[in-house]
Amino acid sequence: MALTPGDAVRLEMTKWGDQPHWEMDAVYLGRDEAGDWLGFPTGTRMARPGVDLTTSNDQVCLVPAASAMGHAWLATFHGPGGTVWTYVDMTTVPRWHGRTVRAVDLDLDVVKGLDEVTYVDDQDEFDEHRVESGYPREIVDLAMATRDLILIAVRDGLAPFDGQSARWLEELNHCRGL
C-alpha cells in the first residue's frame, strides 16, 4: 500500500507472547534512506494497559529501513517540551500491515536525555522477561546486538541519530498546516 504524507497510520506494539502494549495513531510524514517517518503531534493519545496519556510535545518516530543498522528497533525523537530527546525501543523487526506498523517491544531501550547523556534503560526488565517469557536465543541475541549498535549510534550522533529528525519535526508542522 502506498502511503502519502498526511495519511493516518497507526503504531501497535505488543510484549512477547502477544501481550498488549503501546498503541497510538500517527500521521505518515514520508520516507528517506533511513526509513519511514511517523508524526505524533502534541495532544496525541498513547495508551497501554494501565497507562493512558496525551503527548505534551511533538514527536516523530522512525521505522527503520531494512538496510538500517539491525533494523529491529523503533526510534522516537522528541521536540522541545519532552522529557528526553531520543528514545529507542529494541523490538522485533517492525512490519507494516496495511496502514499499521507492528512490532514486539523487547524491553531494552536506548535513551538520550535532555542532559545529552545517552544510556541503556530497562536492562533489568529485559533480563527478567527473557527468562520469564522464554525469549528465543535468536531474539535475545538480536536485542542485545541491536542495543549495542544503537547505543553507539545515538551517543556518537551517527545517522539517523545525527539531527535529521529536525526535518521531520518540521514536516509534522507542515502536515498540520502550521
C-alpha positions as CSV (number, residue, x, y, z in Angstrom):
1,M,0.0,0.0,0.0
2,A,1.4,3.3,-1.0
3,L,1.3,6.0,1.7
4,T,1.5,9.7,1.1
5,P,2.4,12.4,3.6
6,G,-0.5,13.3,5.8
7,D,-2.1,9.8,5.7
8,A,-3.4,8.5,9.0
9,V,-1.4,5.5,10.2
10,R,-1.2,3.5,13.5
11,L,1.6,2.1,15.6
12,E,0.9,-1.0,17.7
13,M,3.4,-2.6,19.9
14,T,3.0,-5.8,21.9
15,K,5.1,-7.5,24.5
16,W,6.3,-11.1,24.0
17,G,3.5,-13.6,23.9
18,D,1.2,-11.2,22.1
19,Q,0.5,-9.2,25.3
20,P,-0.9,-5.7,24.6
21,H,1.4,-2.8,25.0
22,W,1.6,0.7,23.4
23,E,-0.9,1.7,20.7
24,M,-1.3,5.1,19.1
25,D,-2.5,6.9,16.0
26,A,0.0,8.9,13.9
27,V,0.4,10.8,10.7
28,Y,2.6,9.4,7.9
29,L,5.3,12.0,7.2
30,G,7.3,10.4,4.4
31,R,10.3,8.1,3.7
32,D,14.0,8.7,3.3
33,E,17.1,6.5,3.2
34,A,16.7,5.8,7.0
35,G,13.1,4.5,6.7
36,D,9.5,5.7,7.2
37,W,8.8,8.6,9.5
38,L,5.6,8.9,11.5
39,G,4.4,12.0,13.4
40,F,2.8,12.3,16.8
41,P,1.6,15.9,17.2
42,T,1.1,17.4,20.6
43,G,-2.1,16.0,22.0
44,T,-1.7,12.5,20.6
45,R,-3.2,9.8,22.8
46,M,-0.9,7.0,23.6
47,A,-2.2,4.0,25.6
48,R,-1.1,0.7,27.0
49,P,-2.6,-1.4,29.8
50,G,-2.7,0.7,32.9
51,V,-1.4,3.9,31.2
52,D,-3.3,6.4,29.1
53,L,-1.6,9.7,28.3
54,T,-1.7,12.6,25.9
55,T,1.6,13.9,24.5
56,S,2.7,17.3,25.6
57,N,5.2,17.9,22.7
58,D,5.6,17.0,19.1
59,Q,7.4,13.7,18.4
60,V,8.4,11.8,15.3
61,C,9.1,8.1,15.0
62,L,11.5,6.4,12.6
63,V,10.5,2.9,11.4
64,P,13.9,1.9,10.1
65,A,14.6,0.7,6.6
66,A,15.6,-2.9,6.1
67,S,19.1,-1.7,5.4
68,A,19.4,0.2,8.7
69,M,21.7,-1.0,11.5
70,G,20.0,-4.0,12.9
71,H,16.6,-2.6,11.9
72,A,15.0,-4.3,14.9
73,W,14.1,-1.0,16.7
74,L,11.8,2.0,16.7
75,A,13.2,5.4,17.4
76,T,11.2,8.3,18.8
77,F,12.6,11.8,18.6
78,H,11.1,14.5,20.8
79,G,10.6,18.1,20.0
80,P,11.0,20.8,22.7
81,G,9.0,20.2,25.8
82,G,9.7,16.5,26.0
83,T,11.2,14.5,28.9
84,V,14.0,13.2,26.6
85,W,15.5,13.9,23.2
86,T,15.7,10.4,21.8
87,Y,14.0,7.1,22.9
88,V,14.8,3.9,21.0
89,D,12.9,0.7,21.7
90,M,14.6,-2.5,20.8
91,T,11.9,-4.6,19.1
92,T,11.4,-7.4,16.7
93,V,11.8,-6.1,13.1
94,P,8.9,-3.6,12.7
95,R,6.5,-4.6,9.9
96,W,3.8,-2.7,8.0
97,H,0.4,-4.4,7.9
98,G,-1.6,-2.0,5.7
99,R,-1.5,1.3,7.5
100,T,-0.4,-0.1,10.8
101,V,3.2,-0.7,12.0
102,R,3.5,-3.7,14.4
103,A,6.5,-4.8,16.5
104,V,7.2,-6.6,19.7
105,D,8.8,-4.5,22.4
106,L,11.7,-6.3,23.9
107,D,12.1,-4.1,26.9
108,L,15.6,-2.7,26.2
109,D,15.8,1.0,25.4
110,V,18.5,3.4,24.5
111,V,17.7,6.9,25.7
112,K,19.3,10.3,25.1
113,G,18.2,12.6,28.0
114,L,17.7,16.3,28.0
115,D,21.2,16.5,29.6
116,E,22.6,14.9,26.4
117,V,23.6,11.8,28.3
118,T,22.9,8.5,26.5
119,Y,22.2,5.3,28.4
120,V,20.6,1.9,28.3
121,D,17.3,1.7,30.1
122,D,15.4,-1.4,31.3
123,Q,18.3,-3.9,31.1
124,D,16.9,-5.4,34.3
125,E,13.4,-5.8,32.8
126,F,14.9,-7.4,29.7
127,D,16.9,-9.8,31.8
128,E,13.9,-10.8,33.8
129,H,11.4,-11.1,30.9
130,R,13.7,-13.0,28.6
131,V,13.7,-15.8,31.3
132,E,10.0,-15.5,32.4
133,S,8.7,-15.2,28.9
134,G,11.1,-17.6,27.3
135,Y,12.6,-15.3,24.6
136,P,14.2,-17.5,22.0
137,R,18.0,-17.3,21.9
138,E,18.0,-15.5,18.4
139,I,15.7,-12.8,19.8
140,V,17.9,-12.3,22.8
141,D,21.0,-12.1,20.6
142,L,19.2,-9.7,18.2
143,A,18.1,-7.4,21.0
144,M,21.5,-7.2,22.6
145,A,23.4,-6.7,19.4
146,T,20.9,-4.0,18.3
147,R,21.2,-2.3,21.7
148,D,25.0,-2.1,21.3
149,L,24.8,-0.7,17.8
150,I,22.1,1.9,18.7
151,L,23.9,2.9,21.9
152,I,27.0,3.8,19.9
153,A,25.0,5.5,17.1
154,V,23.0,7.7,19.5
155,R,25.9,8.5,21.7
156,D,28.1,9.4,18.7
157,G,25.5,11.2,16.7
158,L,25.6,8.8,13.8
159,A,22.9,8.7,11.1
160,P,20.0,8.6,11.6
161,F,20.7,10.0,15.1
162,D,22.6,13.0,13.7
163,G,19.8,15.6,14.0
164,Q,18.0,14.6,10.8
165,S,14.8,14.2,12.9
166,A,14.5,18.0,12.9
167,R,13.5,17.9,9.3
168,W,10.7,15.5,10.1
169,L,9.5,17.6,13.1
170,E,9.2,20.5,10.6
171,E,7.3,18.1,8.2
172,L,4.9,17.3,11.0
173,N,4.2,21.1,11.4
174,H,3.7,21.2,7.6
175,C,1.2,18.3,7.6
176,R,-0.8,20.2,10.3
177,G,-0.7,23.4,8.2
178,L,1.5,25.3,10.7
